[in-house]
């Protein structure tokens, strides 16, 4: 089974420079960087630093990237786990993993704990009785709530969690003192897609036929992850044709391929 969390990894630092677009989300999350870097500035006046924030938005829009960038900017360790890892856990294991994670994080404070797909554990209790082993999920959720309440708000541990469904989360998670702040991370518009292309074109050898403005107009509805995918696919397509540069047509072929993939995904889910 895959490792549940990075053990406070500070290598491969991600910073705000790696996150294109998302100006508003970056601005909101900047405050958390400041809390981590300079806690006394806030607590000396009697304020309580928030324990957590929820990053809400569609898949692939950069929520994980943004959480990593907070750790990178504040230069603190990054612990992460995914809610979906707990779904098939044996009885008692989910809760003890949560306990473990918080114990390790407290030792390394200041730091970030990132919980991806929090809806997998944090779905409202008592709903969907047919999905997964519900008792175990509830135990894990209860442990998470206990841990969040158990440490002081000025402990230096800030918990970021990501979801694309804030509406299905248990209200207990959203209560004051827990994830009481939401930061929206939406699909990029045409200007933001251009910025994301610019980030992911950096390592690609392109020739003058490639026009970033054109590419960003050709990709409405694409997420940052889709755009990263297009750039990589285009490079592979060109390489397969033994080209020494990646050209406009390779990008168009890559876009077609990704659109095909997206259509298939939609068919399955609807
Ligand atoms: P999920 O909900 O599926 O976990 P996510 O919102 O956490 O997705 P990330 O894992 O952060 O998305 O994004 C996946 C990859 O897509 C990133 O590693 C990066 O390469 C690219 N990407 C996404 N958004 C951006 C962005 N705003 N700027 C640059 N790259 C991006």
py3Dmol code that shows the C-alpha trace and the ligand (Angstrom):
import py3Dmol

protein = """\
ATOM      1  CA  UNK A   1       0.000   0.000   0.000  1.00  0.00           C
ATOM      2  CA  UNK A   2       1.261   3.459  -0.885  1.00  0.00           C
ATOM      3  CA  UNK A   3       2.695   5.670   1.800  1.00  0.00           C
ATOM      4  CA  UNK A   4      -0.009   7.662   3.490  1.00  0.00           C
ATOM      5  CA  UNK A   5       1.849  10.849   4.023  1.00  0.00           C
ATOM      6  CA  UNK A   6       5.117  12.514   3.149  1.00  0.00           C
ATOM      7  CA  UNK A   7       7.138  12.657   6.308  1.00  0.00           C
ATOM      8  CA  UNK A   8       7.436  16.404   6.453  1.00  0.00           C
ATOM      9  CA  UNK A   9       9.143  16.656   3.139  1.00  0.00           C
ATOM     10  CA  UNK A  10      11.000  19.873   2.449  1.00  0.00           C
ATOM     11  CA  UNK A  11      12.797  18.756  -0.700  1.00  0.00           C
ATOM     12  CA  UNK A  12      11.463  19.612  -4.179  1.00  0.00           C
ATOM     13  CA  UNK A  13      10.232  22.916  -2.944  1.00  0.00           C
ATOM     14  CA  UNK A  14       7.158  24.291  -4.703  1.00  0.00           C
ATOM     15  CA  UNK A  15       6.549  28.048  -4.489  1.00  0.00           C
ATOM     16  CA  UNK A  16       3.911  30.478  -5.745  1.00  0.00           C
ATOM     17  CA  UNK A  17       5.944  30.868  -8.937  1.00  0.00           C
ATOM     18  CA  UNK A  18       4.931  27.327  -9.895  1.00  0.00           C
ATOM     19  CA  UNK A  19       1.239  28.114  -9.477  1.00  0.00           C
ATOM     20  CA  UNK A  20      -0.060  30.005 -12.509  1.00  0.00           C
ATOM     21  CA  UNK A  21      -3.246  32.062 -12.412  1.00  0.00           C
ATOM     22  CA  UNK A  22      -5.369  31.631  -9.259  1.00  0.00           C
ATOM     23  CA  UNK A  23      -4.577  35.210  -8.219  1.00  0.00           C
ATOM     24  CA  UNK A  24      -7.418  35.438  -5.708  1.00  0.00           C
ATOM     25  CA  UNK A  25      -6.737  32.065  -4.112  1.00  0.00           C
ATOM     26  CA  UNK A  26      -3.041  32.906  -3.837  1.00  0.00           C
ATOM     27  CA  UNK A  27      -3.838  36.215  -2.215  1.00  0.00           C
ATOM     28  CA  UNK A  28      -6.126  34.570   0.345  1.00  0.00           C
ATOM     29  CA  UNK A  29      -3.682  31.818   1.118  1.00  0.00           C
ATOM     30  CA  UNK A  30      -0.800  34.265   1.442  1.00  0.00           C
ATOM     31  CA  UNK A  31      -2.219  35.074   4.873  1.00  0.00           C
ATOM     32  CA  UNK A  32      -1.543  31.509   5.985  1.00  0.00           C
ATOM     33  CA  UNK A  33       2.066  31.812   4.858  1.00  0.00           C
ATOM     34  CA  UNK A  34       2.293  34.903   7.007  1.00  0.00           C
ATOM     35  CA  UNK A  35       0.773  33.099  10.040  1.00  0.00           C
ATOM     36  CA  UNK A  36       3.370  30.356   9.684  1.00  0.00           C
ATOM     37  CA  UNK A  37       6.311  32.712   9.239  1.00  0.00           C
ATOM     38  CA  UNK A  38       5.400  35.233  11.842  1.00  0.00           C
ATOM     39  CA  UNK A  39       2.916  33.815  14.379  1.00  0.00           C
ATOM     40  CA  UNK A  40       3.797  36.246  17.166  1.00  0.00           C
ATOM     41  CA  UNK A  41       2.744  39.217  15.085  1.00  0.00           C
ATOM     42  CA  UNK A  42      -0.811  37.835  15.238  1.00  0.00           C
ATOM     43  CA  UNK A  43      -0.978  36.252  18.674  1.00  0.00           C
ATOM     44  CA  UNK A  44       0.568  39.137  20.590  1.00  0.00           C
ATOM     45  CA  UNK A  45      -2.570  41.154  20.102  1.00  0.00           C
ATOM     46  CA  UNK A  46      -4.636  38.279  21.446  1.00  0.00           C
ATOM     47  CA  UNK A  47      -5.714  36.883  18.091  1.00  0.00           C
ATOM     48  CA  UNK A  48      -6.139  33.184  17.388  1.00  0.00           C
ATOM     49  CA  UNK A  49      -4.558  31.857  14.239  1.00  0.00           C
ATOM     50  CA  UNK A  50      -7.015  29.748  12.200  1.00  0.00           C
ATOM     51  CA  UNK A  51      -6.394  25.997  12.371  1.00  0.00           C
ATOM     52  CA  UNK A  52      -7.368  25.218   8.854  1.00  0.00           C
ATOM     53  CA  UNK A  53      -8.707  26.193   5.479  1.00  0.00           C
ATOM     54  CA  UNK A  54     -10.598  24.252   2.875  1.00  0.00           C
ATOM     55  CA  UNK A  55      -9.526  24.462  -0.768  1.00  0.00           C
ATOM     56  CA  UNK A  56     -12.619  23.952  -2.883  1.00  0.00           C
ATOM     57  CA  UNK A  57     -12.666  23.378  -6.633  1.00  0.00           C
ATOM     58  CA  UNK A  58     -12.832  20.932  -9.549  1.00  0.00           C
ATOM     59  CA  UNK A  59     -10.182  18.203 -10.027  1.00  0.00           C
ATOM     60  CA  UNK A  60      -6.800  19.212 -11.396  1.00  0.00           C
ATOM     61  CA  UNK A  61      -7.109  22.940 -10.703  1.00  0.00           C
ATOM     62  CA  UNK A  62      -4.019  23.143  -8.507  1.00  0.00           C
ATOM     63  CA  UNK A  63      -5.281  22.615  -4.950  1.00  0.00           C
ATOM     64  CA  UNK A  64      -2.451  20.254  -4.030  1.00  0.00           C
ATOM     65  CA  UNK A  65       0.034  22.479  -5.812  1.00  0.00           C
ATOM     66  CA  UNK A  66      -1.192  25.516  -3.858  1.00  0.00           C
ATOM     67  CA  UNK A  67      -0.975  23.683  -0.515  1.00  0.00           C
ATOM     68  CA  UNK A  68       2.591  22.610  -1.325  1.00  0.00           C
ATOM     69  CA  UNK A  69       3.427  26.174  -2.322  1.00  0.00           C
ATOM     70  CA  UNK A  70       2.260  27.439   1.091  1.00  0.00           C
ATOM     71  CA  UNK A  71       4.725  25.073   2.745  1.00  0.00           C
ATOM     72  CA  UNK A  72       7.413  26.077   0.246  1.00  0.00           C
ATOM     73  CA  UNK A  73       6.883  29.801   0.725  1.00  0.00           C
ATOM     74  CA  UNK A  74       6.851  29.538   4.521  1.00  0.00           C
ATOM     75  CA  UNK A  75       9.718  27.049   4.352  1.00  0.00           C
ATOM     76  CA  UNK A  76       8.005  24.537   6.650  1.00  0.00           C
ATOM     77  CA  UNK A  77       7.503  20.759   6.366  1.00  0.00           C
ATOM     78  CA  UNK A  78       4.548  19.410   4.386  1.00  0.00           C
ATOM     79  CA  UNK A  79       2.635  16.381   5.640  1.00  0.00           C
ATOM     80  CA  UNK A  80      -0.049  14.934   3.431  1.00  0.00           C
ATOM     81  CA  UNK A  81      -2.607  12.199   3.339  1.00  0.00           C
ATOM     82  CA  UNK A  82      -5.535  11.413   1.107  1.00  0.00           C
ATOM     83  CA  UNK A  83      -9.016  10.827   2.467  1.00  0.00           C
ATOM     84  CA  UNK A  84      -9.558   8.077  -0.066  1.00  0.00           C
ATOM     85  CA  UNK A  85      -6.707   6.043   1.448  1.00  0.00           C
ATOM     86  CA  UNK A  86      -8.875   5.472   4.506  1.00  0.00           C
ATOM     87  CA  UNK A  87     -11.903   4.120   2.736  1.00  0.00           C
ATOM     88  CA  UNK A  88     -10.668   0.536   2.491  1.00  0.00           C
ATOM     89  CA  UNK A  89      -8.819   0.485   5.769  1.00  0.00           C
ATOM     90  CA  UNK A  90      -9.155  -2.211   8.381  1.00  0.00           C
ATOM     91  CA  UNK A  91     -11.060  -1.413  11.541  1.00  0.00           C
ATOM     92  CA  UNK A  92      -9.221   1.029  13.767  1.00  0.00           C
ATOM     93  CA  UNK A  93      -6.435   1.720  11.302  1.00  0.00           C
ATOM     94  CA  UNK A  94      -7.855   4.953   9.869  1.00  0.00           C
ATOM     95  CA  UNK A  95      -8.179   6.600  13.276  1.00  0.00           C
ATOM     96  CA  UNK A  96      -4.718   5.539  14.375  1.00  0.00           C
ATOM     97  CA  UNK A  97      -3.203   6.846  11.136  1.00  0.00           C
ATOM     98  CA  UNK A  98      -4.819  10.206  11.809  1.00  0.00           C
ATOM     99  CA  UNK A  99      -3.431  10.187  15.358  1.00  0.00           C
ATOM    100  CA  UNK A 100       0.016   9.319  14.036  1.00  0.00           C
ATOM    101  CA  UNK A 101      -0.064  12.040  11.435  1.00  0.00           C
ATOM    102  CA  UNK A 102      -0.967  14.725  13.955  1.00  0.00           C
ATOM    103  CA  UNK A 103       1.627  13.499  16.446  1.00  0.00           C
ATOM    104  CA  UNK A 104       4.374  13.667  13.847  1.00  0.00           C
ATOM    105  CA  UNK A 105       3.218  17.064  12.632  1.00  0.00           C
ATOM    106  CA  UNK A 106       3.160  18.541  16.145  1.00  0.00           C
ATOM    107  CA  UNK A 107       6.770  17.485  16.613  1.00  0.00           C
ATOM    108  CA  UNK A 108       7.740  19.327  13.434  1.00  0.00           C
ATOM    109  CA  UNK A 109       5.669  22.486  13.960  1.00  0.00           C
ATOM    110  CA  UNK A 110       5.425  24.957  12.367  1.00  0.00           C
ATOM    111  CA  UNK A 111       4.201  22.869   9.453  1.00  0.00           C
ATOM    112  CA  UNK A 112       1.352  22.134   7.059  1.00  0.00           C
ATOM    113  CA  UNK A 113      -0.894  19.081   7.089  1.00  0.00           C
ATOM    114  CA  UNK A 114      -2.640  18.594   3.748  1.00  0.00           C
ATOM    115  CA  UNK A 115      -5.649  16.286   3.481  1.00  0.00           C
ATOM    116  CA  UNK A 116      -6.578  15.616  -0.139  1.00  0.00           C
ATOM    117  CA  UNK A 117     -10.095  14.386  -1.005  1.00  0.00           C
ATOM    118  CA  UNK A 118     -11.341  15.118   2.488  1.00  0.00           C
ATOM    119  CA  UNK A 119     -14.875  14.279   1.343  1.00  0.00           C
ATOM    120  CA  UNK A 120     -13.922  10.594   1.321  1.00  0.00           C
ATOM    121  CA  UNK A 121     -13.688  10.704   5.135  1.00  0.00           C
ATOM    122  CA  UNK A 122     -15.616  13.890   5.764  1.00  0.00           C
ATOM    123  CA  UNK A 123     -18.939  13.125   4.065  1.00  0.00           C
ATOM    124  CA  UNK A 124     -21.899  13.974   6.270  1.00  0.00           C
ATOM    125  CA  UNK A 125     -22.482  11.164   8.758  1.00  0.00           C
ATOM    126  CA  UNK A 126     -25.406   8.845   8.352  1.00  0.00           C
ATOM    127  CA  UNK A 127     -25.721   9.293   4.582  1.00  0.00           C
ATOM    128  CA  UNK A 128     -24.994   6.766   1.824  1.00  0.00           C
ATOM    129  CA  UNK A 129     -25.028   3.699   4.068  1.00  0.00           C
ATOM    130  CA  UNK A 130     -24.133   1.530   1.074  1.00  0.00           C
ATOM    131  CA  UNK A 131     -20.847   3.221   0.362  1.00  0.00           C
ATOM    132  CA  UNK A 132     -17.806   1.659   1.979  1.00  0.00           C
ATOM    133  CA  UNK A 133     -17.551   0.611   5.577  1.00  0.00           C
ATOM    134  CA  UNK A 134     -19.289   3.516   7.177  1.00  0.00           C
ATOM    135  CA  UNK A 135     -18.406   2.906  10.810  1.00  0.00           C
ATOM    136  CA  UNK A 136     -14.745   2.929   9.995  1.00  0.00           C
ATOM    137  CA  UNK A 137     -15.075   6.133   8.036  1.00  0.00           C
ATOM    138  CA  UNK A 138     -16.930   7.743  10.929  1.00  0.00           C
ATOM    139  CA  UNK A 139     -14.266   6.646  13.390  1.00  0.00           C
ATOM    140  CA  UNK A 140     -11.653   8.266  11.190  1.00  0.00           C
ATOM    141  CA  UNK A 141     -13.694  11.449  10.858  1.00  0.00           C
ATOM    142  CA  UNK A 142     -14.260  11.589  14.621  1.00  0.00           C
ATOM    143  CA  UNK A 143     -10.550  11.168  15.223  1.00  0.00           C
ATOM    144  CA  UNK A 144      -9.831  13.992  12.811  1.00  0.00           C
ATOM    145  CA  UNK A 145     -12.289  16.273  14.633  1.00  0.00           C
ATOM    146  CA  UNK A 146     -10.787  15.288  17.984  1.00  0.00           C
ATOM    147  CA  UNK A 147      -7.268  16.031  16.765  1.00  0.00           C
ATOM    148  CA  UNK A 148      -8.278  19.403  15.362  1.00  0.00           C
ATOM    149  CA  UNK A 149      -9.884  20.379  18.662  1.00  0.00           C
ATOM    150  CA  UNK A 150      -7.055  18.901  20.686  1.00  0.00           C
ATOM    151  CA  UNK A 151      -4.271  21.219  19.697  1.00  0.00           C
ATOM    152  CA  UNK A 152      -4.123  24.874  20.544  1.00  0.00           C
ATOM    153  CA  UNK A 153      -4.855  27.242  17.702  1.00  0.00           C
ATOM    154  CA  UNK A 154      -1.390  28.705  18.142  1.00  0.00           C
ATOM    155  CA  UNK A 155       0.425  25.389  17.861  1.00  0.00           C
ATOM    156  CA  UNK A 156       1.920  26.261  14.486  1.00  0.00           C
ATOM    157  CA  UNK A 157       0.206  23.379  12.671  1.00  0.00           C
ATOM    158  CA  UNK A 158      -2.117  24.549   9.913  1.00  0.00           C
ATOM    159  CA  UNK A 159      -4.345  22.037   8.185  1.00  0.00           C
ATOM    160  CA  UNK A 160      -5.309  22.532   4.563  1.00  0.00           C
ATOM    161  CA  UNK A 161      -7.837  20.186   3.036  1.00  0.00           C
ATOM    162  CA  UNK A 162      -9.055  19.832  -0.543  1.00  0.00           C
ATOM    163  CA  UNK A 163     -12.421  18.836  -1.931  1.00  0.00           C
ATOM    164  CA  UNK A 164     -14.520  19.332  -5.017  1.00  0.00           C
ATOM    165  CA  UNK A 165     -17.719  18.895  -2.997  1.00  0.00           C
ATOM    166  CA  UNK A 166     -17.842  21.236  -0.004  1.00  0.00           C
ATOM    167  CA  UNK A 167     -21.632  20.798   0.046  1.00  0.00           C
ATOM    168  CA  UNK A 168     -21.502  17.125   1.072  1.00  0.00           C
ATOM    169  CA  UNK A 169     -19.099  17.627   3.975  1.00  0.00           C
ATOM    170  CA  UNK A 170     -20.175  16.971   7.535  1.00  0.00           C
ATOM    171  CA  UNK A 171     -21.125  20.320   9.067  1.00  0.00           C
ATOM    172  CA  UNK A 172     -18.963  19.491  12.095  1.00  0.00           C
ATOM    173  CA  UNK A 173     -15.887  19.913   9.884  1.00  0.00           C
ATOM    174  CA  UNK A 174     -16.903  23.411   8.849  1.00  0.00           C
ATOM    175  CA  UNK A 175     -17.614  24.701  12.337  1.00  0.00           C
ATOM    176  CA  UNK A 176     -15.656  27.647  13.776  1.00  0.00           C
ATOM    177  CA  UNK A 177     -12.207  26.583  14.892  1.00  0.00           C
ATOM    178  CA  UNK A 178     -12.014  23.831  12.274  1.00  0.00           C
ATOM    179  CA  UNK A 179     -12.231  24.371   8.512  1.00  0.00           C
ATOM    180  CA  UNK A 180     -14.008  27.665   8.879  1.00  0.00           C
ATOM    181  CA  UNK A 181     -12.387  29.281   5.853  1.00  0.00           C
ATOM    182  CA  UNK A 182     -12.935  28.304   2.261  1.00  0.00           C
ATOM    183  CA  UNK A 183     -10.660  29.212  -0.611  1.00  0.00           C
ATOM    184  CA  UNK A 184     -12.077  28.701  -4.081  1.00  0.00           C
ATOM    185  CA  UNK A 185      -9.841  27.261  -6.757  1.00  0.00           C
ATOM    186  CA  UNK A 186     -11.731  27.411 -10.036  1.00  0.00           C
ATOM    187  CA  UNK A 187     -11.089  26.297 -13.594  1.00  0.00           C
ATOM    188  CA  UNK A 188      -8.814  28.784 -15.379  1.00  0.00           C
ATOM    189  CA  UNK A 189     -10.145  31.355 -17.840  1.00  0.00           C
ATOM    190  CA  UNK A 190      -8.377  32.035 -21.136  1.00  0.00           C
ATOM    191  CA  UNK A 191      -5.801  34.388 -19.551  1.00  0.00           C
ATOM    192  CA  UNK A 192      -5.037  31.963 -16.761  1.00  0.00           C
ATOM    193  CA  UNK A 193      -4.722  29.100 -19.241  1.00  0.00           C
ATOM    194  CA  UNK A 194      -2.085  31.153 -21.026  1.00  0.00           C
ATOM    195  CA  UNK A 195      -0.153  31.559 -17.774  1.00  0.00           C
ATOM    196  CA  UNK A 196      -0.434  27.840 -17.060  1.00  0.00           C
ATOM    197  CA  UNK A 197       0.765  27.018 -20.596  1.00  0.00           C
ATOM    198  CA  UNK A 198       3.734  29.284 -20.050  1.00  0.00           C
ATOM    199  CA  UNK A 199       4.698  27.339 -16.919  1.00  0.00           C
ATOM    200  CA  UNK A 200       4.386  23.933 -18.577  1.00  0.00           C
ATOM    201  CA  UNK A 201       5.991  24.958 -21.873  1.00  0.00           C
ATOM    202  CA  UNK A 202       9.194  25.900 -20.040  1.00  0.00           C
ATOM    203  CA  UNK A 203      10.878  22.499 -20.460  1.00  0.00           C
ATOM    204  CA  UNK A 204       9.429  21.805 -23.955  1.00  0.00           C
ATOM    205  CA  UNK A 205      11.432  22.473 -27.116  1.00  0.00           C
ATOM    206  CA  UNK A 206       8.949  24.286 -29.328  1.00  0.00           C
ATOM    207  CA  UNK A 207       9.368  26.073 -32.666  1.00  0.00           C
ATOM    208  CA  UNK A 208       7.822  29.325 -33.922  1.00  0.00           C
ATOM    209  CA  UNK A 209       4.580  27.652 -35.071  1.00  0.00           C
ATOM    210  CA  UNK A 210       3.474  27.337 -31.454  1.00  0.00           C
ATOM    211  CA  UNK A 211       1.381  30.277 -30.277  1.00  0.00           C
ATOM    212  CA  UNK A 212       0.393  30.334 -26.597  1.00  0.00           C
ATOM    213  CA  UNK A 213      -2.557  32.670 -27.205  1.00  0.00           C
ATOM    214  CA  UNK A 214      -3.942  30.269 -29.779  1.00  0.00           C
ATOM    215  CA  UNK A 215      -3.467  27.266 -27.498  1.00  0.00           C
ATOM    216  CA  UNK A 216      -5.225  28.944 -24.596  1.00  0.00           C
ATOM    217  CA  UNK A 217      -8.180  29.779 -26.844  1.00  0.00           C
ATOM    218  CA  UNK A 218      -8.353  26.158 -28.062  1.00  0.00           C
ATOM    219  CA  UNK A 219      -8.683  24.743 -24.551  1.00  0.00           C
ATOM    220  CA  UNK A 220     -11.860  26.045 -22.857  1.00  0.00           C
ATOM    221  CA  UNK A 221     -12.849  23.938 -19.843  1.00  0.00           C
ATOM    222  CA  UNK A 222      -9.338  22.535 -19.431  1.00  0.00           C
ATOM    223  CA  UNK A 223      -7.894  22.394 -15.923  1.00  0.00           C
ATOM    224  CA  UNK A 224      -4.270  23.096 -15.072  1.00  0.00           C
ATOM    225  CA  UNK A 225      -3.692  19.356 -14.922  1.00  0.00           C
ATOM    226  CA  UNK A 226      -5.199  18.956 -18.427  1.00  0.00           C
ATOM    227  CA  UNK A 227      -2.886  21.680 -19.748  1.00  0.00           C
ATOM    228  CA  UNK A 228       0.159  20.050 -18.152  1.00  0.00           C
ATOM    229  CA  UNK A 229      -0.992  16.878 -19.861  1.00  0.00           C
ATOM    230  CA  UNK A 230      -1.358  18.565 -23.277  1.00  0.00           C
ATOM    231  CA  UNK A 231       2.209  19.901 -23.112  1.00  0.00           C
ATOM    232  CA  UNK A 232       3.609  16.533 -22.196  1.00  0.00           C
ATOM    233  CA  UNK A 233       1.543  14.632 -24.784  1.00  0.00           C
ATOM    234  CA  UNK A 234       2.576  17.090 -27.511  1.00  0.00           C
ATOM    235  CA  UNK A 235       6.240  16.465 -26.720  1.00  0.00           C
ATOM    236  CA  UNK A 236       5.696  12.702 -26.867  1.00  0.00           C
ATOM    237  CA  UNK A 237       3.770  12.912 -30.151  1.00  0.00           C
ATOM    238  CA  UNK A 238       6.555  14.976 -31.737  1.00  0.00           C
ATOM    239  CA  UNK A 239       9.217  12.613 -30.427  1.00  0.00           C
ATOM    240  CA  UNK A 240       7.381   9.621 -31.872  1.00  0.00           C
ATOM    241  CA  UNK A 241       7.602  11.381 -35.265  1.00  0.00           C
ATOM    242  CA  UNK A 242      11.330  11.920 -34.723  1.00  0.00           C
ATOM    243  CA  UNK A 243      10.991  15.694 -34.821  1.00  0.00           C
ATOM    244  CA  UNK A 244      13.582  17.933 -33.198  1.00  0.00           C
ATOM    245  CA  UNK A 245      10.961  20.485 -32.131  1.00  0.00           C
ATOM    246  CA  UNK A 246       7.398  20.278 -30.932  1.00  0.00           C
ATOM    247  CA  UNK A 247       5.068  22.031 -33.390  1.00  0.00           C
ATOM    248  CA  UNK A 248       1.578  23.526 -33.412  1.00  0.00           C
ATOM    249  CA  UNK A 249       0.087  20.368 -34.979  1.00  0.00           C
ATOM    250  CA  UNK A 250       1.500  18.198 -32.172  1.00  0.00           C
ATOM    251  CA  UNK A 251      -0.287  20.392 -29.656  1.00  0.00           C
ATOM    252  CA  UNK A 252      -3.535  20.187 -31.643  1.00  0.00           C
ATOM    253  CA  UNK A 253      -3.226  16.388 -31.727  1.00  0.00           C
ATOM    254  CA  UNK A 254      -2.549  16.364 -27.993  1.00  0.00           C
ATOM    255  CA  UNK A 255      -5.605  18.576 -27.352  1.00  0.00           C
ATOM    256  CA  UNK A 256      -7.744  16.163 -29.410  1.00  0.00           C
ATOM    257  CA  UNK A 257      -6.451  13.250 -27.441  1.00  0.00           C
ATOM    258  CA  UNK A 258      -7.146  14.919 -24.084  1.00  0.00           C
ATOM    259  CA  UNK A 259     -10.624  16.044 -25.228  1.00  0.00           C
ATOM    260  CA  UNK A 260     -11.290  12.411 -26.190  1.00  0.00           C
ATOM    261  CA  UNK A 261     -10.223  11.303 -22.731  1.00  0.00           C
ATOM    262  CA  UNK A 262     -12.377  13.944 -21.039  1.00  0.00           C
ATOM    263  CA  UNK A 263     -15.428  12.914 -23.083  1.00  0.00           C
ATOM    264  CA  UNK A 264     -14.973   9.293 -22.073  1.00  0.00           C
ATOM    265  CA  UNK A 265     -14.730  10.275 -18.412  1.00  0.00           C
ATOM    266  CA  UNK A 266     -17.964  12.298 -18.641  1.00  0.00           C
ATOM    267  CA  UNK A 267     -19.765   9.386 -20.272  1.00  0.00           C
ATOM    268  CA  UNK A 268     -18.802   7.093 -17.440  1.00  0.00           C
ATOM    269  CA  UNK A 269     -19.888   9.471 -14.707  1.00  0.00           C
ATOM    270  CA  UNK A 270     -23.224  10.533 -16.246  1.00  0.00           C
TER     271      UNK A 270
END
"""
ligand_1 = """\
31
LIG
P -7.264 16.865 -7.553
O -8.523 17.485 -7.031
O -7.480 15.980 -8.749
O -6.367 16.292 -6.505
P -5.755 19.301 -7.595
O -6.668 20.465 -7.670
O -5.119 18.992 -6.273
O -6.447 18.056 -8.212
P -3.093 19.387 -8.543
O -2.782 17.996 -8.129
O -2.558 20.488 -7.727
O -4.653 19.551 -8.679
O -2.684 19.617 -10.066
C -2.162 18.583 -10.850
C -1.068 19.124 -11.744
O -1.629 20.013 -12.707
C -0.036 19.945 -11.007
O 0.995 19.154 -10.484
C 0.454 20.872 -12.105
O 1.385 20.229 -12.929
C -0.790 21.117 -12.927
N -1.508 22.332 -12.527
C -2.764 22.411 -12.020
N -3.097 23.675 -11.759
C -2.035 24.439 -12.079
C -1.763 25.844 -12.013
N -2.666 26.718 -11.564
N -0.551 26.266 -12.417
C 0.383 25.395 -12.878
N 0.184 24.075 -12.958
C -1.006 23.583 -12.576
"""
view = py3Dmol.view(width=600, height=400)
view.addModel(protein, "pdb")
view.setStyle({"model": 0}, {"cartoon": {"style": "trace"}})
view.addModel(ligand_1, "xyz")
view.setStyle({"model": 1}, {"stick": {}})
view.zoomTo()
view.show()
